[in-house]
Amino acid sequence: MKLLPYVIGFMIISGLLYMYQITPYMSLNEGLDTVYIGNTYRDPGATIKIGNDHYEMLPTHQVDTTHLGKQVLTYTYTYNDRLYSISRHIMIIEYDQFSMSLNAGIDTISIGEQWTDAGVTTTHDVDVEVISSVNRLRTGTYEVIYRVTYMDVIYELTRYVTVVS
C-alpha cells in the first residue's frame, strides 16, 4: 500500500512528460515586420514543433505592400486532423517624409561686398545641388536654387540675393 502513491505520482509525471512531448508548440521565425509601402515583404515564416520534429507552417496569403496600415498574416499547419494557426502583424508604412528649408541669412548686400550663402537644412543626409547666378559686382536681384533628388522626386527651393549700390 505504501508503494501506491509512488506509482500514481510516476504515472502522473509520465503522462505530463508524454503530453509535453506531443503538444504542438508554434513560433514565429524572427524577422522584420515593418516594410515601406511598395517594397517587397520577405516573409520569415513560422514553425510548429511536435515532439522532437519541427515543421514549416504555411501562410494563408501574401502580404500586400501596396496599401498602408496593419496586415495580419496567418500561418497554418494540420496535424492529426487538427488545424493549428499563429498570426504575425505586419505594418506597411510610408517613407520618411523629406523636407528642406532655407537657413536664415543676409541676402541683401552692397555692390562688391562678400555674400555668404547660408544654405539649406534637409531632413535626410542628401547631396544638395546649388545653382547660383549671383554677381556681387552688379546691382540686381539674383536667384540661388537648391536642388535635391530624394526617392526619385526633385525638390527645389529658391533664395533671392539682392545687390544694391
C-alpha beads as a LAMMPS data file, in Angstrom:
LAMMPS data file: protein, C-alpha beads

165 atoms
164 bonds

1 atom types
1 bond types

-500.0 500.0 xlo xhi
-500.0 500.0 ylo yhi
-500.0 500.0 zlo zhi

Masses

1 110.0

Atoms # bond

1 1 1 0.000 0.000 0.000
2 1 1 2.938 2.369 0.628
3 1 1 4.017 1.956 -2.997
4 1 1 0.686 3.152 -4.442
5 1 1 1.368 6.927 -4.025
6 1 1 4.714 6.497 -5.823
7 1 1 3.102 4.573 -8.679
8 1 1 0.373 7.200 -9.043
9 1 1 2.975 10.006 -8.922
10 1 1 5.099 8.243 -11.542
11 1 1 2.040 7.792 -13.805
12 1 1 1.122 11.459 -13.474
13 1 1 4.663 12.644 -14.212
14 1 1 4.973 10.195 -17.122
15 1 1 1.668 11.390 -18.533
16 1 1 2.700 15.034 -18.249
17 1 1 6.041 14.349 -19.929
18 1 1 4.277 12.477 -22.727
19 1 1 1.782 15.307 -23.192
20 1 1 4.646 17.818 -23.230
21 1 1 6.447 15.843 -25.922
22 1 1 3.454 15.665 -28.278
23 1 1 1.822 19.025 -27.514
24 1 1 2.447 21.211 -30.562
25 1 1 4.388 24.404 -29.943
26 1 1 4.134 27.159 -32.586
27 1 1 6.512 30.067 -33.040
28 1 1 7.085 32.910 -35.459
29 1 1 10.542 32.991 -37.003
30 1 1 12.442 36.175 -36.249
31 1 1 12.109 38.762 -38.978
32 1 1 11.343 42.309 -39.996
33 1 1 7.635 43.065 -39.620
34 1 1 7.682 46.679 -40.792
35 1 1 8.015 47.394 -44.505
36 1 1 7.860 50.542 -46.606
37 1 1 4.938 50.845 -48.986
38 1 1 5.697 49.314 -52.359
39 1 1 8.706 47.318 -51.140
40 1 1 8.857 43.523 -51.169
41 1 1 7.968 41.828 -47.883
42 1 1 10.340 38.970 -47.053
43 1 1 8.310 36.508 -45.044
44 1 1 10.457 34.894 -42.319
45 1 1 7.816 32.189 -41.793
46 1 1 6.648 30.240 -38.785
47 1 1 7.315 26.775 -37.391
48 1 1 5.499 24.240 -35.296
49 1 1 7.259 21.745 -33.053
50 1 1 5.544 18.420 -32.461
51 1 1 7.557 16.115 -30.243
52 1 1 11.134 16.449 -31.453
53 1 1 10.182 17.358 -35.022
54 1 1 9.881 20.863 -36.494
55 1 1 7.572 21.645 -39.416
56 1 1 7.176 24.753 -41.540
57 1 1 3.766 26.384 -41.240
58 1 1 2.254 27.763 -44.434
59 1 1 0.936 31.330 -44.814
60 1 1 -2.711 31.629 -45.809
61 1 1 -1.997 34.559 -48.160
62 1 1 0.665 37.029 -49.274
63 1 1 1.250 40.466 -47.752
64 1 1 0.031 43.326 -49.961
65 1 1 2.561 46.151 -49.643
66 1 1 0.578 48.499 -51.890
67 1 1 -1.705 49.567 -49.011
68 1 1 -0.695 51.396 -45.838
69 1 1 -1.544 50.028 -42.412
70 1 1 -1.507 46.850 -40.378
71 1 1 -1.949 43.471 -42.031
72 1 1 -2.318 40.120 -40.327
73 1 1 -0.526 37.153 -41.867
74 1 1 -1.780 33.809 -40.571
75 1 1 0.209 30.578 -40.795
76 1 1 -1.435 27.157 -40.530
77 1 1 -0.450 23.519 -40.101
78 1 1 -2.685 20.454 -39.849
79 1 1 -1.686 17.603 -37.518
80 1 1 -3.895 14.612 -36.680
81 1 1 -6.868 16.307 -38.370
82 1 1 -6.469 19.372 -36.166
83 1 1 -5.673 22.793 -37.629
84 1 1 -3.105 24.901 -35.794
85 1 1 -2.582 28.573 -36.574
86 1 1 -0.457 31.504 -35.478
87 1 1 -0.545 35.110 -36.701
88 1 1 2.039 37.781 -37.461
89 1 1 1.207 41.507 -37.571
90 1 1 2.941 43.493 -40.315
91 1 1 2.934 47.280 -40.627
92 1 1 3.109 48.869 -44.082
93 1 1 4.413 52.414 -43.602
94 1 1 5.215 55.456 -45.724
95 1 1 8.751 56.513 -46.382
96 1 1 10.042 59.151 -44.025
97 1 1 8.801 62.475 -45.265
98 1 1 11.529 64.567 -46.819
99 1 1 11.678 68.307 -46.386
100 1 1 14.161 71.096 -46.767
101 1 1 14.135 74.688 -45.632
102 1 1 16.186 77.815 -46.234
103 1 1 18.578 78.768 -43.459
104 1 1 18.314 82.397 -42.368
105 1 1 20.985 84.553 -43.942
106 1 1 21.930 88.050 -45.045
107 1 1 20.726 88.188 -48.632
108 1 1 20.933 91.929 -49.340
109 1 1 24.476 93.185 -49.828
110 1 1 26.193 96.272 -51.191
111 1 1 27.892 96.084 -54.556
112 1 1 31.316 94.442 -54.252
113 1 1 30.580 93.066 -50.761
114 1 1 31.154 89.407 -49.980
115 1 1 27.954 87.331 -49.853
116 1 1 27.876 84.197 -47.675
117 1 1 25.424 81.508 -48.702
118 1 1 23.510 80.338 -45.599
119 1 1 22.359 77.203 -47.457
120 1 1 19.508 74.874 -46.638
121 1 1 18.663 72.296 -43.997
122 1 1 17.290 68.887 -45.031
123 1 1 15.658 66.135 -43.008
124 1 1 17.842 63.489 -44.667
125 1 1 21.536 63.232 -45.477
126 1 1 21.456 64.091 -49.187
127 1 1 23.549 65.938 -51.743
128 1 1 22.316 69.461 -52.403
129 1 1 22.988 70.921 -55.845
130 1 1 23.390 74.714 -55.738
131 1 1 22.686 76.695 -58.906
132 1 1 23.627 80.328 -58.491
133 1 1 23.579 83.389 -60.731
134 1 1 24.777 85.837 -58.044
135 1 1 27.053 88.604 -59.385
136 1 1 28.127 90.705 -56.397
137 1 1 29.715 93.266 -58.757
138 1 1 26.396 94.303 -60.392
139 1 1 23.218 95.603 -58.827
140 1 1 20.162 93.418 -59.188
141 1 1 18.272 90.506 -57.702
142 1 1 19.724 87.062 -58.289
143 1 1 18.429 83.538 -57.762
144 1 1 20.153 80.753 -55.871
145 1 1 18.388 77.443 -56.484
146 1 1 18.917 74.494 -54.136
147 1 1 18.005 71.188 -55.801
148 1 1 17.754 67.757 -54.162
149 1 1 16.634 64.450 -55.642
150 1 1 15.204 62.140 -52.988
151 1 1 13.387 58.885 -53.764
152 1 1 13.233 59.905 -57.454
153 1 1 11.448 63.165 -56.580
154 1 1 13.123 66.525 -57.255
155 1 1 12.803 69.182 -54.551
156 1 1 13.813 72.806 -55.112
157 1 1 13.971 75.969 -53.041
158 1 1 14.954 79.405 -54.280
159 1 1 16.790 82.122 -52.370
160 1 1 16.859 85.694 -53.717
161 1 1 20.024 87.714 -53.235
162 1 1 19.818 91.439 -53.856
163 1 1 22.901 93.506 -54.643
164 1 1 22.417 97.252 -54.048
165 1 1 24.643 100.258 -54.781

Bonds

1 1 1 2
2 1 2 3
3 1 3 4
4 1 4 5
5 1 5 6
6 1 6 7
7 1 7 8
8 1 8 9
9 1 9 10
10 1 10 11
11 1 11 12
12 1 12 13
13 1 13 14
14 1 14 15
15 1 15 16
16 1 16 17
17 1 17 18
18 1 18 19
19 1 19 20
20 1 20 21
21 1 21 22
22 1 22 23
23 1 23 24
24 1 24 25
25 1 25 26
26 1 26 27
27 1 27 28
28 1 28 29
29 1 29 30
30 1 30 31
31 1 31 32
32 1 32 33
33 1 33 34
34 1 34 35
35 1 35 36
36 1 36 37
37 1 37 38
38 1 38 39
39 1 39 40
40 1 40 41
41 1 41 42
42 1 42 43
43 1 43 44
44 1 44 45
45 1 45 46
46 1 46 47
47 1 47 48
48 1 48 49
49 1 49 50
50 1 50 51
51 1 51 52
52 1 52 53
53 1 53 54
54 1 54 55
55 1 55 56
56 1 56 57
57 1 57 58
58 1 58 59
59 1 59 60
60 1 60 61
61 1 61 62
62 1 62 63
63 1 63 64
64 1 64 65
65 1 65 66
66 1 66 67
67 1 67 68
68 1 68 69
69 1 69 70
70 1 70 71
71 1 71 72
72 1 72 73
73 1 73 74
74 1 74 75
75 1 75 76
76 1 76 77
77 1 77 78
78 1 78 79
79 1 79 80
80 1 80 81
81 1 81 82
82 1 82 83
83 1 83 84
84 1 84 85
85 1 85 86
86 1 86 87
87 1 87 88
88 1 88 89
89 1 89 90
90 1 90 91
91 1 91 92
92 1 92 93
93 1 93 94
94 1 94 95
95 1 95 96
96 1 96 97
97 1 97 98
98 1 98 99
99 1 99 100
100 1 100 101
101 1 101 102
102 1 102 103
103 1 103 104
104 1 104 105
105 1 105 106
106 1 106 107
107 1 107 108
108 1 108 109
109 1 109 110
110 1 110 111
111 1 111 112
112 1 112 113
113 1 113 114
114 1 114 115
115 1 115 116
116 1 116 117
117 1 117 118
118 1 118 119
119 1 119 120
120 1 120 121
121 1 121 122
122 1 122 123
123 1 123 124
124 1 124 125
125 1 125 126
126 1 126 127
127 1 127 128
128 1 128 129
129 1 129 130
130 1 130 131
131 1 131 132
132 1 132 133
133 1 133 134
134 1 134 135
135 1 135 136
136 1 136 137
137 1 137 138
138 1 138 139
139 1 139 140
140 1 140 141
141 1 141 142
142 1 142 143
143 1 143 144
144 1 144 145
145 1 145 146
146 1 146 147
147 1 147 148
148 1 148 149
149 1 149 150
150 1 150 151
151 1 151 152
152 1 152 153
153 1 153 154
154 1 154 155
155 1 155 156
156 1 156 157
157 1 157 158
158 1 158 159
159 1 159 160
160 1 160 161
161 1 161 162
162 1 162 163
163 1 163 164
164 1 164 165
